[in-house]
Amino acid sequence: MGITRIDIDDQALADAMRLSGERTTEDVVNLALREYVERHARIAALQRHAAVAKGWDYEGWQTLRTVEKHPAD
């Protein structure tokens, strides 16, 4: 891990420490970075799912499901 010197909003840091329960600035900053990356990964996954769902229709799915359940009919 590298060392980076940054100015941090003291109030935001205090709030983040209180909310997270973390005890050090380093732990809070690392937690915030991990949560930021995870949030954007969830947003990207949601966008992918929304794009797939856009072309989905219930009736078509129901027909495919019926064929899968009763392939000999």
N, C-alpha and C positions, 0 to 999 in steps of 0.2 A: 504494500500500500504506500502511496506517495503522500507527502506532506504538502498541503496547500494552505496558503494564508488568505483568508477572506474576511470581510466585514459582515457580521450577521446582526440582524435586527434583534436587539436584546429582548424586547417584549415578545416577539414571535418565538424566539428560542425558549424563553421562560414558559410560554403557553404550551409549546410542543413538549417540553420536558414534563410539565404537569400532566398533560393529556396522555403521554406515552408511558410515563413511569420510568423513563430512562434517567440515568443519573449523570451522564457526562455529555458534553457538547458533541463529542465525536460519535457517541452512540446515537444521539438524536439525529444528527446530520446523516449518518449512514442509513438509519431507519427511514428518514424522509426520502432519500434517494432511491432506496429499494421500493418504497411505496409508490413513488412517482413512476418508476419503470413498470411496475406491476399494473398500475392504473392504465397506463397507455397500452400495455399488452392486452388488457381486458377490453379496452375501447376498440382496438384493432380486431380482436376476435368477434366482438359484437357486430362490427361493421361487415366482417366476412359472413357471419350468420345471417345478417339482414339481407345481404346481396343474394345469398342462396334462397332465402325464404321468399324473396320477391317473386320468383317464378313458381312457387309452390302453390298447388291448389288441392283442396280437401277431396274433391270428387276424384281427381286423378290418383291421389294416394289411396283412396278407398278401393278403387278398381284394382290397383296393383296389389294391395293387401289381400283382396279377395282371391286373386289369381294365385298368390303365394300360399294362401291357406288351403285352397282347393285346386291344385294344378291339373287334376284329371278331369274336372268338369268342363 
